[in-house]
């Protein structure tokens, strides 16, 4: 046992050292010529850069015999069923019973009863129902327990009351592998308590362009930091190989993701193409996999992205030859949400190529039935060979047996099943609070304003001050993390609450004023602000400018400063952003990332003890380099001409002199970089787009000024105020004939990846006069490619004179006939009757509970 552990540690250390040496060699200024021995070694590494990893689990002849005997009695239908995973929003226990499926998942927006705030007991009851269906052989078939997977990415973050840890970007700043191991253990416990045994974590992406909307899911831009964490968190989730705790009832199976290169796509575009040499792909983006595999990771999730034009879900050279071959991965490979449908020649319901490439289980979330049927046909026809089919099934059964699933009984009867006191348990929250403290990075401390004396009047302002949902970020109770309320976080403290508790205990006072207004002048202000929650797609940015066109947070800081009040800025974000103006305006600036449920952890560091001594010093160091401008996208340690605003590894402590000279306030943005997924905002169409008024013949006028009109008074457009002066357009239809207002894109837009998720086309509007007759919202790409959905019913339900957001699922528009891969008209509204609407924004996004959804035809 000790010898095995030592050898694994040696291999792991050797890989990390090799990666570090390669990284150092790539750094600017390393111009020394290589020796012949070094050159030969480099040539060999370039020829086959994949590290050889030793799988830590020894062969188990008894298990293999058991699997062989089980498979000998399985029909091809049962074998294919094991390869298929369906989402709980699209599958029932009866479906599992009939099709003998191998796995289910709860996607980011899938919950018991369709409610994001379903109770833990409802989750457990659902897990029991699916398990019992998989074990029911009354209609024939073998009793093979179903695996239930879920995105427990910063704690069991799908469950109301769960402990919410900082997102990975914050944990990376902590530089504490032992801490992430403990976080893995707690996540496993809270996941098991609610009935699931598979966490889709850890993410070991190495983000290289911070415009990517999933940057916060990565621990660092540094492959070395990611490598140091990957094995630790796998051990936390699964238990340590060789110990009695490995895959016991208090642990879950891990899913290391996303293989491979998701953090390196061109322009940071989610699900895009990673154009890179194989040596660099391995050095940077594969860094987390050797340590995770050496720790016994049971599953690896394939990535949506392509590498040099080839989708990873169909990449045999990487999924089979590199991952399972060279790196000796002994678990199974699972797909991502309908990711197989993006493989060339495939659809979501028909893709034998993905199985042949090395995918063992397809995440056919809402396409599972069609995928099952076509995969079955391919297996019977020999398109998928029996050898490949059996290999995939054996890998899946092997993981289920390692987990002890065949003997475990239903989820509620397992070791911690139903122990809901574990969810948000005080000892778990204490670890999360420690993680918050260690993740905070201090960028500025002018005049030593921090730490603050708690015995004073502290104003806590900003829209993040008392918003647990905002401080938790995406993947919190739902996919995008939006639409939550304070009651959804019973085991949490907002940042204001954390400060207020400590100030009161010390004899001071904390006052909450989101808008910064006060009656009695405070001694100091803490302004909490930052990005609103987002996840993939929605989070992609065009530049690194913070909220371009919206200076509300900056104005709040400046107003308080103008009143003579010292300001401590606490910045909530999923990535470094260009905030030079906000840093200049503040006395102290703290990068708090997305801290999760424990706002008290921030108070622990910002506030002194009642006796004036320091409670906790800043420990966090930047795991991502901070940009000098809003267009500094190539900004990773080791890159040529590396010149960040704050370098990788930067982070002040209270012992440091924290004064900072004023930073340049020129963002570098020229105005040509449009916001990704925004088609209309601030009174104008998006970059590369135009606003058009058209009649029934298609003839019309491009809006270049307001007021503007189509055919006299058929359709008129004027300016209107929403958030700022004339940031919207008032559209008045006279009812004298059909007329449409549309956003026309000069270049066709490819929204296939967005339609694969749950994104919507969202219009921020105000009904000034409800439609008299039919009205519709449509998208299109020429003749025969228009999708139209009725809009009048949704508008009729909205209060007149109030701004609301109205969403149409992209899936709905695709299902209605639009080719979402080439839209040149991503939004239009029309009617033949009288109607008046004011519109201020049209963009892709996720809706809150209070927003309105347009019903899909036939839904």
N, C-alpha and C positions, 0 to 999 in steps of 0.2 A: 504494500500500500504506500509506504513512505517513498520507496524507490520510484514508483509510478508517478507520484505527485511531484517529486523532484525533477524527473525527466520532462514532465509536461511544463513545469515552470522554466526549465532550461530552454526548451524549444521556444516557448513564448517569449522569453527574454531575448533569445537569439533573433527572433523575427523582428521584435521591436527595435533592437539595436541595428539590424540591417536596414529597416525602414528609416531609422533616424539618420544613419550614415548616408543613405541615398538622398534624404531630404536636405541634409547639410551640404552635400555635394552639389545640389541644385541651387543653393543660395547664391545670390549675387556676390561677386567678389572672389569666388572659388575658381581661380583661373589657372591653377597649377596643372601641369600636364600629368596624365595618368601614367603609372609605370606599366611595363608589359604585362605583369601579373594582374594588375588592376584592370587593364584593358581586356585581357582574356576573360576575367571574371565578369566584367560588365557585358561582354559579348554573349556569354552564356546566359546571363540574367535576361538580356534583351530577347534572346531566342525563346526562352521559356520562363517568363517572369513570375509564374504562379508558385507560391510557396507550397512546399509539401508538408502537410499537417498530419499528425498521428491522431486518428480517432481514438478517444480515450476509453471507449467501452469494449471490453473483450468479447469475442464471439461467444454466443450462448447456445450450445448445441441443443439443449432441451427446448429452448424457445423456438429455435428454427424448426425442430421436429414438430412442435405443436402447430406452428404456422403452416408447415407443409401439409399436415393432416387436415387442417381446417380448409386450406385452399383446394385440396383434392375433392372436397365435397361441394365447393362453391360453383354455381353456374356462372356463365359469362356475364349474365345480367347482374348478379350479385357483385362480381368483381368490378364491373364498370360503375356500379353504384358507389363503391368505396372511393372512387376517383372524383366524386362530385360533391361540392359544398353549396348549399342554398341558404339564402338569407331568410330570417324569421318573418320578414314582412311579405315574403313571397312563397312561403312553404309552411305546411302544417305537419303535425305529428303523423297524421294519416298518410301524407306523402312519403314520409320517411319509412313508415311501415310497408308501404306498397313498393317503393323503389329501392329500399335497402340502402339509402344514401349513407356515405361515410362520415359526413360532417355537416354542421350548420354553423352559421355565424349570426351575430347581431351587428349589422353595420352601424355607422355613426348616427343614422336617423331611424333605426329600427329598434322598437321597444315593445314590451308586452302591452297589448291593447292599443298600440300606436301612440302611447303617451310617454314623452321624454321623462316624466317624473313618476313613472311606475314604481311601486314600492319594492324593496328587496324581496319580500315574500312572493311577489308576482313573478319576479325573475326566477326564483328558485322553483316555483311551481311549473313554470314553462320548461325549465331544464329537466325536471322530472318527467314531464309529459313526452318530451322528445326522446329521452333515454328509454323510457318504457316502450315507446313505439319501436325503437331500434332493436329491443330485446324480445319483442312479441313475434313468435313464430307460428301463431295460429293459422296464418295464411301461407305458411311455408317459409323457406329460407333459413339462413343461419342467424343466430343471435350474436350480432357484432355491435358492441356499444358505439354510439355516435359520439363524435368529438364536438364540443361546443366552444367556438372561438369568439373572441371579442377584442376590440382595440383598447386594451388597458394600458394606455401609453404614458400617462403621468399619474399613476394610481388607477384604481378601478373607477375611472372617471365617468362611467356611464350611469352610476348609481347615486341617487340622492343620498347625501350624508357621507359619502366616501371621503377618505383622505386624499386630498389633491396636492401632489408634489409639484415643485417647479418643473416647467417643461425642460427638456434636455439641454437647451442652450444655457439655462441657468446652472444646471448641474455640472456642465462642462466648465463653467467659471469657478466652481468650487474645487476642482482638481482633487477629488476625494473618491477613489474607487471603492473604498470600504463603505462609504456612505451610499453609493448607488447599489451596492450589494444588499445592504439592509433595506433600501427602498424596494428592490426586487422582491425581497422576502415578504414585506408588508403588502405589496400589490398582489402577490400570489395568495396570501391569506384572505384578503377582502374579495378577491375574485372567486376563490373556492367557496367562501361563505354564501355567495349568491348563485352557485350552481355551475359555474363554468370552469373548465380545466385547461384552457389554452389562451394565452395572451399574445396578441399580435405585437410583440415588442421583444427586444429593443430595436429602435431605429439606429443603424450605424452609418447613415449617410454622412458624407464629408462635404458639406455645402461649400461651393466655390464662388457663387454669385448670390449675394444676399437679397436680390430681387425675388428669388424663389420663395413662394408662399409657404414652403415647408421648412424653411431655414431653422426655425425654432425646434424642430424635431431632431436636429443634429446636435451632438455634444460640442463639436468644434469644427473649424476649418482645417485643423491640424490632424493628419492621420495618426500621429503618435498619441494624441489625447484620446481619440476615438478607440484606438487599439487598447489603450490602458483601461477603458471602461467596459468594452464589449464582453469580455469573459466574466468580469465581476458581476454585471447585471444578469447575465445568463445563470450564473451560479446562484444568485439571489432568487430568481424566479423558479428555478428547477431544483435547487439543492446541489450539493457538491458531489460530483461523480465519485463513487467508491464509498460514500458515507451512507448510513442508514436513512438519511433524510432525502436522498436523491429520488425525485419524482414520487415522494410520498404524498399522503393526503393533504398536506399543508403547502404543497407546491404545485405549480402548473408547468406545462410545456411552453417553451419560449419559441418565438418566431423572429429570427434575425432578418432585418429588412433594410432596404429593398435591393435585391441582387439584380443588377449592379449598375452603379454610375448615376443614380438618381440625383445626386447632389452636383453633378457636373454638366447639366444640360446647357445648350447654347442660350445665352441671354437669360438664364435662370427660369426658362419656361417649363412649367410642370408637365411631366410626361413627354418632354421633348427629346432631342437627339444629343447624345454626349459624343462629341467629336474629339477623339483623343487617341494617342498611341496605346497599344496594349500594355506596354511597360508602365506608362503613367496611370492608366486605368487601375492596374494592380497596386502600384505604389500608393496612390491616393485613395481610391474608392473601395478597394478590397481590404483596406487595413484592419477593419474590425472583424473580418470573417475568420482568420486563423485563430485568434484568441477565443472567439465564440465557439468555433468547432472544437477546439482543444478542451473547452469547458463542457462539451457534450450537448450543444444546442440540438434540439430534436427536429426543428423545422427551420427552413429558410424560405422567405417569401420573394418571389420573382418581382421585378420592378416593371412599372409601366413604360419606362423610357426605352429609347433605342440606343444602341452603341454603334456609331458610324453607320447609321441607317437601318440597322437590323433590330427589330423589337426583341427585348429580352425574353418575353414569353415564348418566343420561337427560336431562341439562340442555343442550339445544341452544343456548339463548341464551348460555351460558357456554363450552361446549366448541367450538362452531362460530363463533358471532358474535363473542364477545369474544376467545377465545384465538387462533383461526385468522384471524379477521377483523381486529378492532381492533389486536391485538398482533402480527399478522403472523407467527405461529408457522409455520415451514416444515418441521417434522418430522412425526411421526405421534403420535397419542394412543393409549396403551395403557391397558387397564383394570387394576384390582387384582383380587385373588383372588376370582373369582366375584362381583365387585361388581355386574355387570350384573343378577344375579338378584334384587337388591333394588329394582330399578326397578319402579314400579307397573305391574301387568299382566304382569310378566315372571317367568320362572323361570331357574334357572342354565342350563337346556338350551334355552331358547326366549326370545329377546329381540331381535327386529329393531329395536325402538325404540332400543336403545343405539347401533347402527350409524347409524341415521337421525339421532340426536342429535349425532353427530360422533366417536364412538369408532371408531378405525381398526383396532385389534386387541384382541380380548377375551382376557383372562386366564382362559380357561375351564379352569382347572387340572385338575380331575378330572371336568369336565362337557363336555370338548371334543368328544366324538363327537356327543352330542345337540345341542350348540350348532351344530356344523358342519352337521348334517342340516337343522335348522330354518332356519338362515340361508341355506342353499342353496335351500330351498323358497321362502323369502321373496324371494330374488333372482330366482328363476324366475317367481314370481307378480307381481313388480313392487312388492311391499311395500317392498323396498329397491330403489331405482331403479338403473338401470345407471350413471347419472352418479355417484351416491353410492358405489356399489361400486367403480367405476373410480378415483374420487378416493382412496379409502382404499388401494387396491392400489398406485396410483402413489406415494403418500406412502411406503408401506413399501418399495417397490422403490428409490425414490430414496435412502432412508437406507442400504439395503444396498449400493447402487452407490457412494455417497459413502465408505462404509467400505472399498470395494475388495473386497468379499466374493466377488464373482464370479470374481475372479482370485487369491484368496488361497490356494486349496488347503485341504487338511484342517487342522484346528487344530494338530496336532503338527508340521506342516511350515512353520508361519508364523514370523514374525520371532523371537519369544521362546517359541514353543510348546515345552513340555518342558524349559525351562531352570529346573528346580526349585530351583537355587541362589538364584534371585531371591526365593523364598518365605522370608520372615523373614531376608533378607540383612542383614548387620551395618549397612550404610549406611542401609537402610530402618528398622531398629530405632533407629538414632541419631536419625532424624527423629521417630519416635514418642516417643522419650524426651524430646526437646526439647518436643514437644507436651504431654507430661505436666507438665514443669516450668512451662510457660507457662500451663497451665490451672488450676493450684492457686490457691485463693483463701483467704487468711488472714483469719479473722473475729475472732480473739482471740489475744493474745500477752501474757498477764499477767506483769508483771515482766520481760519480755524473755527468757522461758525458751527461746525459739528465737532463733537456730539452736543446735543441740546440738553439744557437743564430741564427736567420735567416739571419743576416747580414754577412754571410761568404760564401765561396765556398763549396757547398754540392754536393758530387757525389752520385747519386742514381743508384744503380747497382742491378744485379740479374734478373732472368727471370720473376719475378713477379712485377718488378718495374713499367712497363707501359702496363700491360695486365689486362684489366677489366674482361675478361672471367675467368682468373685464380683467381683473387681475389673474384669473385662471386661464383665459384664452380659449383657443379652439380645442376641439375634441373634449368638450366638457358638457356632459349630459346630452349633447347632440353633436353632429359632425362639425358644424362651423362654430359652435359654442355661443350661439346667439339666442335671444329670446328668453333668457332665464331671469329669475327674480330673486330677491334676498331669501325668500322662504325655501328656495331650492337648495340652500346651503346651510342646513341646521347645525352642522359640525364645522363651522368656519368662523373666522374673524376677518372683517374687512380691514384695510390699512388704517382707516380712521378709528375703528373699534379697538385695534391693537394699541394705537397711540393714546386713545382716550382712557383705556383701562390703566395704563402705566402712569399717565399724568395725574389722574385722580388719586391713585394710590400714593403718589408722592406729594400730594397737596397742591398740584397744579390743576390746569383746566385745558381741555381740548374742545374746540368749537368747530362744528362742521358747517361749511358754507361752500357748496360746489361752485357757485359763481364768484366767490371771493368777497362778498359783501359782509360788512360787520357793523356793529353799533359801537362797541368798545374796541379801541385799537389793540390788536394783538402784539405780543412781544416778538413773535416769529411766525412765519407761514410755511407750511409744508404743502406744496402743490403736486398732486398726483395726477398724471395725465399720460396719454400714449395711444397706441394702436387699439382699435376695437377688435374683438375676437374674429378670427378667420381660420380657415384651414386651406387645404389644397384648392387650386383654381382661384378661389376668391382672394387668396392672399398674394398672388403674383403682382408685382409692381413694375411700372415702366421705368422708374428711377428710384433712387434712395432718398428722395426728398420726403420729409415728414409732413403728411397731410397738405399737399400743395394746394394753394388757394384758400386755405382755412387757417387763419392766424389766431384763432380764439385762445388757444393755450398760451401762445406767446404774449398776447395782449393782457391776459390775466396775470402772468408773471410780472410784466412791465408795470401794470397798474399798482400791484402791491409794492413793488420796489419804489415806485414814484411816491408812495405814501410813507416811505421811510421804514418799511418793514423788511427785515432780512428774509430771503426766500430760499428754501431747500426744495429743489426739484427732484421728484421721484418719477422716473421715466419707465413706463410699462411698454415693453415691445418684444416682438419675436425675432428681432434682428437688430444689428446696429443700423442707425439711420442718420442722415445729415440733419443735425439739430444744433448747428453752431450758434444760431441766434438765441435759442432757448438756453444753451449753456452760458452764453455771454450775459444773458439777462438775470441769471440765477447766481446766488452766492455759493451754493453747493449743488452738485449734480450727481445723482445716483442712478446707475443703470440697474433696474430691479428685475428686468426680463418679465417673465410671466410666473409669478411666485406661487400661485395656487391658493389653497384654502387658508394659509396661515399668515394673515396680515400682521399678527403679533411679532413675527420674526423680523419685520422691518423696524418696528418700534424698539426691539431689543438692541439694534445697532445704532439707530439714530439718537436714542435717548440715553442719558446718563442714569446711573443709579440715584436714588434719593440723596445719598451722601455725596454726590458729585463725582464719584469715580466712574470709570468706563465699564459698562456692562459687557459689551462684546465689540471687538474691533472689526473693521472690514477685512475679510480674507479673500474675497473674490478677485480673480485675475481674468482679463478678457480672454475668452476662448475663440473669439472672432475679432478681427481687426476692425477698428472704427474708421469710417470713411472721412476723407478730407473734403470731398465734394459730394454732391448728390449723383454724380455720374462716374464715380470711382468704383467700377464694378470688379476689376481685377485688383484685388486688395487682400491677398492672402500671404501669410508669412512664408518666405522662401522664394516668392516670385521675383522676377526681374523688375528692377526699378520700384521696389516696395517702398511706399512712402505714405503710411496711413496718418490720420489725425491722432489716434491713440493706437499704439502698436499692440499686437498679440502679446498677452502676458502683462499688460499694464493694469495697474490697480493700486490706488493710494491706500495707505493705512493712516491711523490717527498720529502716528509718529512722523509721517512725511509732511513736508511743506506743501500744502495743497493749493497755493496760489497759481492762477492760470492767466496768462496774458490774453487779451481779447483775440478771439478766433476770427478768421476772415468770414464775411457773411455773403459771399458770392457763391451761389449753389452750383453754378456750371450748367444748369438747365437752360436751354435756349428757347423752350416753348414748343419745340417740335416733337418732344417725347410725350405722346398721349398716354393717359392713364389706361392701363390694361383693362379691357372689359367694360369701359365706360363709353357709351355711344352718344350721350348728350348730357352736358353739365354746364353750369354757370352761363346759361343763355346761348350756348353754341354747341354744334355737333362736335364729336370727337375728332382727334387728329386723323386726317385722311378721309374725312366724311363731310357730308353736307346735309342740311335740312331742306326738304322739298315739300311744296304744296302741289297736289295733283288732282285733276278731275278724273272722271271715269275712263277717259281715253288715254290716260297716261301723260297728257300734256300738262305742263304746269310751270312753276317758277321756283328757282332756288332762293332761299331766304338769305340775303346778305345784309339786310337791315330790318329794323322794325320802326314803325308798323309796315306790314306787307300784306297783300291780299291776293286771292286767286279769283279771277273772273269777277271783279267788282266786289261782291260781298258773299260769294259762295263759301269761302273759308278765309278768315282774317287771323293774323297773328300780331300780338302786341306784347310789350314787356310787362313783367309782373315781378313783385318781390316775394321771395320765400325766406331764405336765410340772410341774404344780403341784397342790395339794390339791383333790381332787374336781373336776378340770376335764374328766372324762369320765363316761360312764354305762355301767354294766354291765347288759347285756340278756340275760335268761335265759328261753329258751322251754322249757316243760315237755314238749312233745310230745303234749299231750292234745287238740290241735286247732290249726287254722290261726290264726296271729296275726301282726300286722304292727306295726312301729314306723315312724312316718312324720313328716316335717316338713311341716306344713300352712302354706301362705302365705295370709295374709288378702287379698292382692291378687295376681292372676295375674302371673306373671313372664314376660317376653319374653326368651328366650335364643336367638333366631334368629341374631344376629350372632356369638354365641359358638360356635354349632354350625357356622357357616360356616368357622371355623378348626379347629384340632386340639385344642381344649380338652376336658378330661375332667371328669366328676363324680367327685371323689376323696374316698374315705372313709378316714380314719386310724383303724385298728381293731387290736384284738388278738383272736386266736382263743383263747378259753379252753376251749371244748369244741366240736370240729368238728361240723357238722350231720350228723344221722342221717336222711338222706333229702334231698329237694329243698329248696333255698333260692333266693331270688331277690332281685334289686334291681330296683326299678321307679320310674317317674315317671308322672305323670298329670295330667289336666285334666278329669275327669269321665268319664261313660259313653262308651265307644268311643274314648277318647284315652289309654289306658294302654299303656306300653311296659314289658315285663318281660324281663330277661335272666337266665340261670342264674348263680347266685353260688356254688353248692356246689363246682364243680370248682376255682375259684380259691381258695376258702377251704381246701380240702383240701390244697393245695400249700404253704400258709403254715405256718411253724413255730408250734406252740402256745406261747402265753405271750410272744410278741414283738410289739411294735407295728410295724405295716406300713401302707403306703398302697396302696389298691386303687382303680384307676381304670376308669371306663366312658366311652368316647368319646361325646360328645353326639351326634355323627353317627350312632352306633350306635342310640341311643335314638330319634332322629328316624326312622331307617330302620325301626325296630321298631314305629312307629305313633304315637309321641307328637307332639302339636302343640307344638313347643318355643316357639311364640310366645305361649302362654297357660297355662303350667304353674301349677297351684295346689298341686301336690304334687311338689316338685322332688327328693324323695328318700324312699325307703322300703325296708325290708328285711323280708322275711317268710319263714316256713316253717311247715309243719305238724308237723315233727319236733322233736326235742330239739336245742338248740343254745345256746351261750353266747358272746356277743361283747361286747367292750368297745369303745366308740366315743368318740373325743375330738374329732373335727373332721370336718365335711362341707363341702366347698367346691369351686368350680371352679378348675382349675389345669392344670398340665402335670406329667407324671410324670418321675421320674429313671429311669435304666436299672435300678436295683435294685428299683424298685417293681413291683407286680403289676397286670396288665391283665386285665379280664374279657373273655372272648372274645365277640364279637358273633355272634348266631345267623346261620348261613349264610356267615360270613366265611371 
